[in-house]
């Protein structure tokens, strides 16, 4: 499944690249190795930041692989999907609050600090409630996604 998804994504991107290149008459040429090396050195912190982020998110399954059975790994993998979506919640909150906060700050409005304080408090409380609800309903969520009873299948 992952191989098919990756292959189809690669093919679609290649087709889009070829289409855009021909439609806009863009010339593509390779640069010298020294230029690539310079770019890699300049962006090394971004590379390591992305690598660390990836490992912190996906590293749990690698570590769990040494200690758990395949069924536990499967359940963990299923449980990771909704959590990956929930990790987007803070960025969604920031994106919804930032435009108004920036406008209030630029206008030197006295309501800027109360607005930001209220947004932070509601954001943290909302995230906390969603986290607790997800924790308490995790067996039901996994059961709904897999069609199996978590506790019954876990013991076998």
N, C-alpha and C positions, 0 to 999 in steps of 0.2 A: 504494500500500500504506500509506504513512504517513498519507495523507489519510483513508483508510478507517478506520485504527486510531484516529486522533484524533477523527474524527466519531463513531465508535461509543462511544468513551470519554466524549465530551461528552454524547451522548444517554443513556447509562447513568447518568451522574452527575446529569443533569437529572431523569430519571425517579425516581431514588433521592431527590433533594431534594424533589420533589413528593410522593412517597409518605410520607416521614418528616414533612414539614410537615403533611400531612393527618392522619396517624396520631397525631401528638403534639399537634395543634392549636397549632402554632407560628405566631405572626404575624411576618411579615417586613415591615419598613419601611425606607425609605431614610433615611440620615442626611444632615445638612447637609454641604456641600462643605468647610467649614472643619474639621469633624471628620475627614473623610478626609484632608485636607491635613496635619493634625496627626499622624495615624497614619503617613502616608507619611514625614514628617520624622523621627519617632521611630524608625522602622524602616529608615531609609535605609542604615545600615551592614549590616544583614542582607541587604537587597536587593543592595547592591554585592558583598557576600561571595558570595552565590549566583550573581550574574552572572559574577564572576571565576572561580568554581569551574567554571561551565558552559563558559566560554570556554577555560579551561585544559584541560578534558577534550575538548571538541569542536573546539577551535581548530585542531588539527593538520590536520584534513581541509580546512579552509578555506585554510590556507597551502599545503598540498600541492596543492590544486586549481590553483594558478598554475604549478606546475612539472611535474606528472605527467599521464599519459594517463588516460583513463577506466578502463582495466583495472587500472592501479595503484591508482587511487582505490577501486575495487571491492574489491581485495584488502586494502587498508588498512582499509576499512570492516568487512570480514569479520574481520580480525585484531583490531579494536577490541572486538568483542563478548566474547570470552573474557577479555580484559584487564580489561574493565569488571567482570566477575564476580570476577576475582582482586583487584581493588581493594577488594573487600568483606572480604577475608581479615583485615586488621588490626582492623577493627571487630568481626568475629566473634570473634577472639581476645580482644579487650578485654571483650566482653560475656560470654565464658565465664570469664574470670579474675576480673573485678571483684567478683562477689558474694562469693566466698570471701576475696578480698583485703580487702574492706570488713569482713567479719566478723572476720578475724584482726586488722585494725587497731583495730577497736572494742574487741576483747577485750584489746588491748595484748599480744598474743601475741608471744613471741620468734621465732616462725617466720614472721612477716609479711615481713620483709626478705628472708630466703632464698627464700620462696615467690615474691615479686615478681621477684627477681633471676633465679631459675630460669625463671619464666614469660617474662620479657623475652628471655633468652638463647635459649630454645627457640622462641619466637615469631619472633625475628629469623632464627635459623638455618633454621627451617621455611619462612619466607617467602623466604629466599635460595635454598633448594633448589627451591622451587616456581617461582621466577622463572627460575632457570637451566634447569630442565627445560622450562619454557614456551618460553624462548628457543631451546633446542636442537631442540625438536620443533615449532617454529612452522610450517615448511613442511608438515609432516604434518597439523597441526591445520587449517591453511587448506585443504589438499587434502581433508581429511575433511568440512569444512563446505561446500565449494563443489563437490566432486566432480571437481576439476581438478588437474592437476599444476602446482604453482606455478612452477617454473623453466621448464618447457616453454611455458606460456602467457604468461609474463612477457616472453620474448624476442620473441614474435610481435606 
